[in-house]
Amino acid sequence: MNKFRCLALISATALTLMACNPASDAKPAATIAAPLSATAATPAVTNNSSGKIVVYQAFTRLFGNSNTTNQRFGTAAENGVGKFNDINDAALVALKGMGVSHLWLTGVPHHGLVADYSAFGISADDPDVIKGRAGSPYAVKDYYSVNPDLAVDPAKRLDEFKALITRAHQHGIKVIIDIVPNHVARHYESLGKPTDVRDFGADDNTTLEYSKHNNFYYVPGQAFELPDIPAEFTPLGAEAHPLKDGKFAEMPAKWTGNGARAAKPDFNDWYETVKINYGVKPDGSYDFERLPADYANKNHAAHAAFWQGKELPDSWLKFRDITKFWLEMGVDGFRFDMAEMVPVEFWSFLNSSIKLQSPDALLLAEVYQPQLYRDYVQLGKMDYLYDKVGFYDSLKLLMQGKGTSSEVLAKHAEVADIDQHMLKFLENHDEQRIASPEFAGAAEKGKPAMVVSTLVGKAPTLLYFGQEVGEAGALDAGFGKPSRTSIFDYVGVPAHQGWLNGGKYDGGGLTAEQASLRAFYQQLLKFSSEASALKGEFVSLHPLNLTSPGYSEQQLSFARFDDKQQLLVVSNFAEKPVSFNLQLPADLIKTWQLSAAPVVFTDLFSQHQQSTNPAKQHRLTIELPALGSVVLQRQ
């Protein structure tokens, strides 16, 4: 089901985490390490193109699925399931043509699911601790293998994944996957692990609630009990299954993934997962050396050297070995799930290890507490964080007619010092689809927001599959509820399937409106991947233009520039046309050396050219349709 996030202040002395949405894979308030003071940002990933990194998130199970049955809680045979092989050359050519530099494949590591793969030596998962029929991609069962659902031949599943990496690289696209350090599936069992690797929990002292080298936390003397799960969220219904009995054998009970400590977690908790122990004691104190604050200014080699020779919790070493395994396979980076629920010192250790092995690896993390942003970038050595709490939230309100452009720009200014690390997005697997009634109700309302989100900062842009064709996430697939595309069930994605067109990836099944929307996204993102100005300076034009007749808080304007390129960006969030004279600040006129002669600008979208009026401080007449934008490049 959908994920909501309860965002609260950190407690430095507790680990208890609160879930906040019934029947959800909710993102709770994390209680982790106290923030460390830091001031200097670390360099972001190098991009070989002249412009910005563009990350395309494809939910692998759904991306190549052409089946349109969409039965609630349908099996893979009934509803279909996308395979690694479905992400073919045609798909990759189309993505590259959109400016995509990195393909984030969601749901790759083998996670718990209901389907029977015992013929391939894979142990059965208990459906009582599986969310949906297809299972949560964030309840990883085997970190040394891939989801067998995604392979044409499950016996060759790793080979099929490696072939996809090779295809992507041949098209100049890098591949990143999810790593979920905070928790693993309740039934973790690795078949693919190297001979010298032990499973999580295999060597734990289960008589203790906590021990530094235990991988899990325990409730000694108490057996695990399933939460009270409403019948509507039971994927098998009346269907028989040898393990479906309302029980799951676990003695003693482990803490649940979101930090719930009861032997019987609540249905709101992440009951299908168990919390990983990183050397944080139950009282919130730390069983490892703290990282000095001045390491915010040190490089990866210095961070790696700091941890050399220290006795580190076993879980730290296990995840280092896991990331090493995937990097050696050819993966180009990781998206780290709920990074804020894991101590920042661990990230210093892990990310410095990754960067020494693969300096260009892209490291993207979920952190939803703005007071922690700089710590996780500077001390934790993350390349990028979601710019969710602040920029995305304020932009969503503006799209809904509830916010202002000034609020959006204020949130952007709050992270100006780490702007190059703050990844922008409008959709991902956690968030509502723009076209859903619960968000904006129409995909067109995403157009001005996408212009602003893509061009306002230096950090990468993330595009979620289906967003570019206006997918509304309207299906009730089972465990997931409408407004978000389900991550727990086998389902088709209707608008996306129009572009998929049976594996041709040519848009043959799109409506005229969907095709037009995709052309807009393609033009914008391709431009962003090549525009050097987006690595340069930012100047807001908004405060000055609020005094211009016709301009209001429903318009947003700014300039981007470097020594090679000068851009003016103006977007209209109003559902009616607007016309006004765009004013340029005196400092910008001076910096751009605008003289007494008119200056010609060309719009990215229409190719229409217009000149400034030097007699009126180089003002430009701007006429925007409802939800329209101009991206004006100086000639």
TIPA-106326 format. One line per 10 residues: number of its first residue (from 0); their letters; for each residue x, y, z of C-alpha. Coordinates in Angstrom, 3 decimals. Layout:
N
NUM = a = X/Y/Z | ... .
//
This chain:
635
0 = mnkfrclali = 0.000/0.000/0.000 | 0.981/3.624/-0.141 | 3.634/5.087/2.086 | 3.032/8.107/4.279 | 5.775/9.657/6.320 | 5.446/10.900/9.868 | 8.183/13.519/10.019 | 9.263/14.433/13.515 | 12.329/15.588/15.384 | 14.988/13.064/16.234 .
10 = sataltlmac = 15.372/11.793/19.746 | 19.026/11.105/20.483 | 18.188/8.641/23.254 | 15.582/6.321/21.751 | 15.253/3.881/18.896 | 11.484/3.505/18.940 | 10.033/4.290/15.523 | 6.379/5.076/14.932 | 4.437/3.940/11.888 | 1.677/6.260/10.811 .
20 = npasdakpaa = -0.635/4.885/8.122 | -2.966/1.913/8.472 | -2.209/-0.961/6.125 | 0.812/0.860/4.788 | 4.500/0.462/4.243 | 4.643/3.733/6.140 | 7.754/5.842/6.541 | 8.058/6.643/10.265 | 9.866/9.253/12.240 | 13.358/7.895/12.667 .
30 = tiaaplsata = 15.078/8.074/16.019 | 18.758/7.795/15.321 | 22.054/9.517/15.864 | 21.981/13.131/16.999 | 23.007/15.544/14.244 | 26.630/16.529/13.988 | 27.566/20.040/12.997 | 28.866/20.290/9.434 | 29.341/23.054/6.930 | 31.141/21.883/3.808 .
40 = atpavtnnss = 29.464/19.925/1.024 | 31.158/17.025/-0.715 | 31.531/16.811/-4.491 | 28.603/15.226/-6.288 | 28.887/12.487/-8.897 | 30.649/13.540/-12.052 | 28.350/13.701/-15.070 | 29.972/13.052/-18.425 | 27.426/15.192/-20.273 | 27.457/18.991/-20.235 .
50 = gkivvyqaft = 24.188/19.215/-18.311 | 22.473/17.422/-15.448 | 22.104/13.792/-14.483 | 18.669/12.370/-15.333 | 17.585/9.315/-13.311 | 14.699/7.213/-14.628 | 13.029/4.969/-12.053 | 11.552/1.806/-13.558 | 9.656/-0.529/-11.250 | 11.084/-3.642/-12.875 .
60 = rlfgnsnttn = 8.174/-5.976/-12.144 | 5.734/-3.569/-13.801 | 7.795/-1.787/-16.456 | 7.684/-4.463/-19.183 | 4.298/-5.972/-18.316 | 1.895/-5.836/-21.282 | -0.924/-7.783/-19.592 | -4.096/-5.706/-19.073 | -6.162/-8.138/-16.932 | -5.580/-6.312/-13.633 .
70 = qrfgtaaeng = -7.491/-8.691/-11.383 | -7.299/-7.648/-7.721 | -4.618/-9.761/-6.020 | -4.086/-11.521/-9.351 | -1.215/-13.954/-9.772 | 1.699/-13.357/-12.112 | 0.061/-15.774/-14.554 | -3.218/-13.858/-14.411 | -1.970/-10.249/-14.383 | 1.440/-10.633/-15.940 .
80 = vgkfndinda = 4.860/-9.623/-14.683 | 7.639/-7.669/-16.360 | 11.006/-9.330/-16.883 | 14.598/-8.119/-17.146 | 14.471/-9.159/-20.801 | 11.518/-6.818/-21.403 | 13.830/-3.858/-20.904 | 15.149/-4.322/-24.391 | 17.213/-2.245/-26.788 | 14.126/-0.345/-27.964 .
90 = alvalkgmgv = 13.360/0.707/-24.375 | 16.929/1.783/-23.734 | 17.160/3.748/-26.996 | 13.971/5.597/-26.038 | 15.262/6.365/-22.546 | 18.592/7.586/-23.866 | 16.687/9.831/-26.257 | 15.047/11.392/-23.211 | 18.435/12.303/-21.759 | 18.441/9.480/-19.186 .
100 = shlwltgvph = 21.901/8.831/-17.775 | 20.960/6.448/-14.929 | 18.287/3.742/-14.811 | 17.085/2.990/-11.285 | 15.684/-0.539/-11.350 | 13.393/-0.924/-8.368 | 12.749/-4.363/-6.903 | 15.872/-6.211/-8.110 | 17.218/-7.956/-4.943 | 15.275/-11.121/-4.140 .
110 = hglvadysaf = 12.471/-10.206/-1.766 | 9.749/-12.239/-0.085 | 6.829/-13.233/-2.346 | 3.978/-15.722/-2.444 | 4.866/-17.576/-5.661 | 6.326/-21.078/-5.432 | 9.938/-21.359/-6.664 | 10.793/-24.538/-4.777 | 11.731/-26.209/-8.090 | 14.717/-23.862/-8.137 .
120 = gisaddpdvi = 15.775/-24.636/-4.580 | 14.180/-21.481/-3.151 | 12.404/-21.892/0.172 | 8.748/-20.930/0.352 | 7.747/-17.643/1.937 | 4.911/-17.554/4.434 | 2.071/-15.486/2.927 | 1.123/-14.333/6.435 | 4.220/-12.087/6.409 | 4.011/-10.979/2.771 .
130 = kgragspyav = 2.313/-7.730/1.775 | 0.361/-8.275/-1.423 | 0.810/-11.321/-3.617 | 3.995/-10.063/-5.274 | 5.553/-8.861/-2.009 | 7.320/-5.704/-0.959 | 10.604/-4.965/-2.769 | 11.761/-3.514/0.551 | 11.552/-6.846/2.385 | 14.720/-8.387/0.951 .
140 = kdyysvnpdl = 15.091/-12.126/1.447 | 18.421/-12.729/-0.320 | 20.896/-9.908/-0.974 | 23.044/-12.150/-3.169 | 20.379/-12.936/-5.728 | 17.631/-11.275/-7.764 | 13.861/-11.598/-7.713 | 13.048/-14.831/-9.608 | 9.805/-13.239/-10.834 | 11.908/-11.012/-13.074 .
150 = avdpakrlde = 13.580/-13.810/-15.028 | 12.280/-15.774/-17.987 | 14.290/-18.704/-16.617 | 14.522/-18.347/-12.814 | 17.503/-20.716/-12.784 | 19.405/-18.120/-14.827 | 18.022/-15.041/-13.086 | 21.416/-13.507/-12.288 | 22.579/-14.044/-15.852 | 19.480/-12.278/-17.190 .
160 = fkalitrahq = 20.117/-9.348/-14.864 | 23.758/-9.151/-15.904 | 22.653/-9.131/-19.545 | 20.393/-6.148/-18.801 | 23.297/-4.271/-17.215 | 25.377/-4.980/-20.314 | 22.574/-3.746/-22.611 | 22.171/-0.556/-20.610 | 25.899/0.140/-20.670 | 25.978/-0.397/-24.431 .
170 = hgikviidiv = 23.455/2.450/-24.717 | 25.406/4.724/-22.387 | 23.027/4.262/-19.447 | 24.207/3.372/-15.956 | 22.212/1.096/-13.638 | 21.434/1.608/-9.958 | 19.466/-0.655/-7.602 | 17.960/-0.415/-4.133 | 19.788/-1.358/-0.972 | 17.652/-1.445/2.189 .
180 = pnhvarhyes = 20.042/-1.308/5.145 | 17.460/-0.654/7.860 | 15.585/-3.954/7.620 | 15.321/-7.318/5.875 | 12.507/-9.787/5.296 | 11.221/-11.685/8.299 | 12.327/-14.863/6.500 | 15.851/-14.030/5.326 | 17.698/-16.895/3.670 | 20.415/-16.379/1.087 .
190 = lgkptdvrdf = 21.049/-19.100/-1.472 | 23.417/-16.991/-3.521 | 25.825/-15.837/-0.833 | 29.549/-16.555/-1.168 | 30.864/-19.454/0.895 | 32.490/-17.148/3.461 | 29.309/-15.126/4.089 | 26.915/-15.900/6.921 | 23.212/-15.027/6.767 | 21.837/-12.176/8.833 .
200 = gaddnttley = 21.118/-13.480/12.312 | 22.896/-16.819/11.833 | 25.389/-16.104/14.614 | 23.198/-13.962/16.882 | 22.877/-14.581/20.616 | 19.090/-14.674/20.710 | 18.908/-14.712/24.503 | 19.832/-11.015/24.515 | 17.710/-8.077/23.431 | 20.883/-6.429/22.170 .
210 = skhnnfyyvp = 24.478/-7.349/21.491 | 26.899/-5.303/19.408 | 27.495/-8.046/16.858 | 23.938/-9.350/16.721 | 22.330/-8.474/13.411 | 18.858/-8.193/14.974 | 17.176/-7.014/18.168 | 15.159/-9.594/20.117 | 12.262/-9.886/22.539 | 13.739/-12.677/24.694 .
220 = gqafelpdip = 11.352/-15.344/25.894 | 8.464/-14.263/23.646 | 7.375/-15.736/20.351 | 6.414/-13.542/17.426 | 2.693/-13.044/16.845 | 1.148/-11.784/13.654 | -0.690/-8.485/13.853 | -4.432/-8.422/13.333 | -4.562/-8.199/9.553 | -7.878/-7.084/8.013 .
230 = aeftplgaea = -9.284/-9.658/5.607 | -9.270/-7.133/2.755 | -5.455/-7.117/2.869 | -5.035/-10.892/2.747 | -3.923/-11.595/-0.821 | -4.824/-15.295/-0.926 | -8.345/-14.911/0.453 | -9.862/-18.385/0.620 | -7.111/-19.840/-1.565 | -5.209/-22.699/0.043 .
240 = hplkdgkfae = -1.490/-22.461/0.789 | 0.581/-24.852/2.925 | 1.940/-22.023/5.102 | -1.215/-19.906/5.391 | -2.388/-20.484/8.952 | -2.338/-17.071/10.631 | 1.006/-17.854/12.250 | 4.715/-17.326/11.621 | 7.268/-19.296/13.635 | 9.828/-16.941/15.181 .
250 = mpakwtgnga = 11.196/-17.589/18.654 | 12.211/-15.299/20.157 | 10.451/-12.494/18.368 | 12.578/-9.877/16.647 | 12.016/-6.148/16.603 | 9.987/-5.130/13.578 | 11.586/-3.160/10.734 | 10.237/0.230/11.752 | 11.595/-0.252/15.268 | 8.449/-1.586/16.948 .
260 = raakpdfndw = 9.588/-3.687/19.902 | 6.459/-5.680/20.712 | 6.390/-9.414/20.026 | 3.052/-8.713/18.339 | 3.478/-5.678/16.099 | 0.590/-3.555/14.938 | -0.816/-3.879/11.422 | 0.474/-0.341/10.822 | 4.028/-1.526/11.514 | 6.366/-3.013/8.927 .
270 = yetvkinygv = 5.523/-6.455/10.266 | 6.950/-8.293/7.221 | 10.449/-7.053/8.097 | 12.903/-7.071/10.992 | 15.101/-4.209/12.166 | 18.862/-4.410/11.571 | 21.159/-3.621/14.511 | 24.021/-1.216/13.736 | 25.427/-1.003/17.231 | 22.783/1.364/18.585 .
280 = kpdgsydfer = 21.729/0.182/22.017 | 18.044/0.028/23.025 | 18.531/3.163/25.148 | 19.769/5.061/22.082 | 23.460/5.148/22.998 | 26.167/4.047/20.576 | 28.426/1.013/20.673 | 30.935/2.408/18.174 | 33.238/5.390/17.941 | 31.498/8.607/16.883 .
290 = lpadyanknh = 32.714/10.409/13.793 | 34.409/13.758/14.565 | 32.544/16.758/13.144 | 35.563/17.919/11.148 | 35.208/14.845/8.941 | 32.544/16.831/7.117 | 35.462/18.422/5.291 | 37.417/15.216/4.601 | 37.387/13.011/1.513 | 36.377/9.391/1.111 .
300 = aahaafwqgk = 39.906/8.093/1.649 | 40.121/9.873/4.992 | 36.757/8.446/6.036 | 37.828/4.941/5.049 | 41.066/5.357/6.994 | 39.166/6.492/10.099 | 37.372/3.139/10.336 | 40.434/0.995/9.700 | 41.357/-1.191/12.692 | 38.196/-0.371/14.662 .
310 = elpdswlkfr = 35.877/-3.039/16.021 | 32.727/-2.471/13.971 | 29.287/-4.067/14.371 | 28.872/-7.154/12.225 | 25.970/-5.609/10.275 | 28.290/-2.870/8.959 | 30.571/-5.489/7.444 | 27.709/-7.493/5.971 | 26.372/-4.517/4.034 | 29.864/-3.547/2.878 .
320 = ditkfwlemg = 30.213/-7.024/1.401 | 26.749/-6.817/-0.186 | 27.486/-3.563/-2.005 | 30.870/-4.919/-3.097 | 29.092/-7.919/-4.638 | 26.754/-5.742/-6.721 | 29.472/-3.337/-7.818 | 31.571/-6.249/-9.034 | 28.554/-7.433/-11.021 | 28.514/-4.093/-12.852 .
330 = vdgfrfdmae = 25.921/-2.073/-10.948 | 26.751/1.657/-11.051 | 25.313/2.812/-7.748 | 22.584/2.493/-5.163 | 19.436/4.123/-3.900 | 19.441/3.659/-0.109 | 16.019/3.147/1.452 | 15.289/5.156/4.616 | 18.911/6.100/5.202 | 17.977/8.321/8.129 .
340 = mvpvefwsfl = 17.027/5.265/10.196 | 20.650/4.105/10.147 | 23.445/6.001/11.990 | 25.404/8.469/9.920 | 28.673/6.815/10.990 | 27.677/3.653/9.166 | 27.204/5.675/5.986 | 30.649/7.201/6.397 | 32.046/3.669/6.560 | 29.948/2.167/3.762 .
350 = nssiklqspd = 30.027/5.022/1.276 | 33.757/5.606/1.613 | 34.251/1.900/0.952 | 32.002/2.090/-2.125 | 33.754/5.171/-3.498 | 37.194/3.650/-3.104 | 35.989/0.637/-5.093 | 33.936/2.620/-7.632 | 34.598/6.400/-7.528 | 31.776/7.237/-9.962 .
360 = alllaevyqp = 29.125/5.178/-8.163 | 25.931/7.183/-7.676 | 24.679/7.141/-4.077 | 21.117/8.394/-3.562 | 19.347/8.334/-0.212 | 15.980/8.877/1.425 | 16.282/11.402/4.241 | 13.138/13.265/5.257 | 14.384/15.402/8.121 | 15.891/18.655/6.827 .
370 = qlyrdyvqlg = 17.966/19.120/9.962 | 19.836/15.947/8.951 | 20.432/16.789/5.287 | 23.922/18.211/5.720 | 25.047/15.450/8.050 | 24.100/12.728/5.600 | 25.754/14.547/2.701 | 28.894/15.746/4.442 | 29.488/13.163/7.160 | 27.598/10.269/5.585 .
380 = kmdylydkvg = 29.158/10.968/2.158 | 25.906/10.679/0.203 | 25.948/12.099/-3.303 | 22.261/12.998/-3.382 | 19.221/13.171/-1.112 | 15.548/13.459/-2.011 | 14.520/17.135/-1.893 | 11.155/16.029/-0.541 | 10.455/17.801/2.717 | 10.652/21.384/1.663 .
390 = fydslkllmq = 10.862/21.705/-2.106 | 8.597/18.852/-3.275 | 6.025/19.463/-0.550 | 5.770/23.191/-1.298 | 5.670/22.595/-5.064 | 2.867/20.072/-4.616 | 0.832/22.674/-2.734 | 1.415/25.184/-5.529 | 0.230/22.617/-8.087 | -2.897/22.062/-6.004 .
400 = gkgtssevla = -3.646/25.771/-5.796 | -2.910/25.840/-2.066 | 0.621/27.299/-2.053 | 2.675/30.104/-3.519 | 5.744/30.425/-5.700 | 7.417/32.428/-2.944 | 7.129/29.429/-0.606 | 8.678/27.129/-3.224 | 11.609/29.465/-3.760 | 12.056/29.931/-0.015 .
410 = khaevadidq = 12.410/26.163/0.411 | 14.883/26.069/-2.458 | 16.918/28.808/-0.759 | 17.031/26.871/2.527 | 19.276/24.238/0.919 | 21.188/26.555/-1.411 | 24.504/25.553/0.164 | 23.913/21.880/-0.702 | 21.819/22.455/-3.835 | 24.053/20.210/-5.940 .
420 = hmlkflenhd = 23.100/17.295/-3.660 | 19.304/17.765/-3.563 | 17.653/15.546/-6.174 | 14.327/16.832/-7.526 | 11.275/14.723/-8.368 | 7.498/14.962/-8.747 | 6.701/11.243/-8.561 | 8.314/8.066/-7.292 | 7.011/4.752/-5.984 | 6.104/6.314/-2.619 .
430 = eqriaspefa = 4.289/9.383/-3.888 | 0.872/9.943/-5.421 | 0.635/10.163/-9.181 | 0.178/13.747/-10.415 | -2.884/12.759/-12.440 | -4.616/11.119/-9.456 | -7.513/13.059/-7.884 | -5.684/12.919/-4.569 | -2.792/14.947/-6.018 | -3.577/17.298/-8.916 .
440 = gaaekgkpam = -6.248/15.441/-10.872 | -4.648/16.073/-14.277 | -1.262/15.253/-15.744 | -1.101/18.674/-17.444 | -0.734/20.294/-14.023 | 2.637/18.610/-13.761 | 4.068/20.493/-16.740 | 4.963/23.841/-15.119 | 6.119/22.001/-12.000 | 8.359/19.737/-14.045 .
450 = vvstlvgkap = 9.953/22.737/-15.760 | 10.681/24.322/-12.392 | 11.786/21.067/-10.733 | 14.096/20.142/-13.605 | 15.724/23.528/-14.179 | 15.848/25.189/-10.747 | 18.832/23.329/-9.261 | 22.132/21.614/-10.008 | 21.294/18.153/-8.703 | 19.808/15.308/-10.782 .
460 = tllyfgqevg = 16.183/15.061/-11.857 | 14.249/11.863/-11.152 | 11.444/10.701/-13.449 | 9.192/7.811/-12.388 | 8.037/5.509/-15.158 | 4.565/6.388/-16.417 | 4.787/9.988/-15.226 | 5.746/11.136/-18.723 | 2.492/9.745/-20.156 | 0.172/10.837/-17.364 .
470 = eagaldagfg = -0.363/7.565/-15.490 | -3.047/8.175/-12.829 | -2.403/5.206/-10.500 | -6.139/4.549/-10.369 | -6.128/0.755/-10.016 | -6.961/-1.046/-6.777 | -4.481/-3.864/-7.276 | -4.844/-5.375/-3.820 | -2.587/-4.287/-0.977 | -1.789/-1.000/-2.668 .
480 = kpsrtsifdy = -4.528/1.611/-2.831 | -5.322/3.950/-5.756 | -3.375/7.189/-6.310 | -0.055/5.328/-6.243 | 0.989/2.502/-8.530 | 1.053/-0.607/-6.344 | 4.474/-1.895/-5.321 | 3.018/-5.008/-3.674 | 0.999/-6.620/-6.451 | 1.147/-7.926/-10.008 .
490 = vgvpahqgwl = -0.571/-5.311/-12.133 | -0.410/-3.491/-15.423 | 0.214/0.249/-15.651 | -2.337/1.401/-18.259 | -0.908/4.687/-19.546 | 2.628/3.313/-19.526 | 1.460/0.274/-21.483 | 0.443/2.616/-24.291 | 4.084/3.630/-24.659 | 5.293/0.055/-24.052 .
500 = nggkydgggl = 3.104/-1.103/-26.969 | 3.884/-4.782/-26.605 | 7.622/-4.260/-26.210 | 8.118/-1.836/-29.103 | 8.437/1.201/-26.783 | 7.233/3.438/-29.591 | 4.108/4.964/-28.029 | 1.864/3.221/-30.523 | -0.860/2.809/-27.917 | -0.827/6.352/-26.565 .
510 = taeqaslraf = -3.602/8.864/-27.048 | -2.735/12.138/-28.763 | -2.718/13.867/-25.367 | -0.407/11.261/-23.842 | 1.955/11.397/-26.803 | 2.084/15.187/-26.570 | 2.839/14.994/-22.853 | 5.660/12.529/-23.420 | 7.130/14.748/-26.142 | 7.156/17.600/-23.613 .
520 = yqqllkfsse = 9.008/15.503/-21.031 | 11.450/14.234/-23.625 | 12.266/17.724/-24.876 | 12.675/19.142/-21.381 | 14.793/16.334/-19.945 | 16.995/16.004/-23.006 | 17.620/19.747/-22.847 | 18.467/19.534/-19.138 | 21.006/16.781/-19.806 | 22.856/19.065/-22.230 .
530 = asalkgefvs = 22.399/22.556/-20.738 | 25.625/23.697/-19.066 | 23.797/26.654/-17.485 | 22.147/24.207/-15.080 | 25.513/23.621/-13.422 | 25.945/27.367/-13.028 | 24.289/30.229/-11.181 | 20.686/30.742/-10.077 | 18.935/34.104/-9.716 | 15.296/34.379/-8.689 .
540 = lhplnltspg = 13.263/36.832/-10.774 | 10.125/36.257/-8.749 | 10.217/38.973/-6.029 | 10.904/41.733/-8.539 | 8.172/40.581/-10.911 | 5.493/40.397/-8.239 | 5.189/44.140/-8.888 | 4.505/43.529/-12.611 | 0.847/43.770/-13.673 | -0.423/40.331/-14.641 .
550 = yseqqlsfar = 2.217/38.457/-12.636 | 1.228/36.767/-9.348 | 2.125/34.018/-6.893 | 0.851/31.543/-9.494 | 3.809/32.338/-11.721 | 7.428/31.463/-10.987 | 10.503/32.839/-12.745 | 14.273/32.587/-12.457 | 17.504/32.811/-14.449 | 20.171/30.112/-14.853 .
560 = fddkqqllvv = 23.548/30.806/-16.411 | 27.231/30.078/-16.743 | 29.894/31.528/-19.004 | 28.494/29.599/-21.989 | 24.717/29.788/-21.686 | 22.077/32.167/-20.311 | 18.496/31.058/-19.620 | 15.282/32.693/-18.438 | 12.640/30.293/-17.094 | 9.031/31.352/-16.520 .
570 = snfaekpvsf = 6.188/28.969/-15.586 | 2.474/29.581/-15.162 | 0.702/27.431/-12.555 | -2.631/29.138/-13.201 | -5.324/27.408/-15.227 | -5.793/30.514/-17.335 | -3.516/32.435/-19.708 | -1.364/35.271/-18.364 | 0.513/38.155/-19.969 | 3.042/40.482/-18.347 .
580 = nlqlpadlik = 6.352/42.238/-18.847 | 9.179/40.221/-17.301 | 11.627/42.441/-15.432 | 15.312/41.588/-15.051 | 17.188/42.668/-11.911 | 19.813/45.358/-12.396 | 22.554/43.054/-11.112 | 21.629/40.435/-13.693 | 21.607/43.005/-16.490 | 25.099/44.002/-15.402 .
590 = twqlsaapvv = 26.366/40.429/-15.059 | 25.021/39.478/-18.469 | 26.432/42.711/-19.915 | 23.168/43.644/-21.591 | 23.915/46.816/-23.575 | 21.800/49.377/-25.378 | 21.079/46.888/-28.156 | 18.118/44.467/-27.989 | 18.948/40.893/-26.971 | 17.294/37.959/-28.732 .
600 = ftdlfsqhqq = 15.982/34.965/-26.788 | 14.605/31.711/-28.262 | 12.024/29.571/-26.446 | 12.918/25.900/-26.041 | 9.373/24.664/-26.596 | 8.013/26.875/-29.398 | 11.286/28.042/-30.978 | 9.662/31.477/-31.004 | 12.200/34.300/-30.839 | 11.708/37.635/-29.129 .
610 = stnpakqhrl = 13.887/40.595/-28.247 | 14.292/42.578/-25.073 | 13.442/46.254/-24.875 | 16.667/48.042/-23.847 | 14.740/51.284/-23.356 | 12.845/49.554/-20.522 | 15.691/47.740/-18.752 | 15.501/44.847/-21.220 | 12.010/43.802/-20.242 | 10.453/40.924/-22.170 .
620 = tielpalgsv = 6.789/40.526/-22.997 | 5.705/37.110/-21.725 | 2.469/35.482/-22.839 | 1.793/32.093/-21.310 | -1.149/29.755/-21.851 | -2.759/27.982/-18.909 | -0.129/25.766/-17.257 | 2.423/26.924/-19.833 | 6.134/27.670/-19.570 | 8.895/29.301/-21.543 .
630 = vlqrq = 12.576/28.443/-21.354 | 14.286/31.344/-23.101 | 17.873/30.934/-24.222 | 19.945/33.969/-25.148 | 21.185/33.850/-28.727 .
//
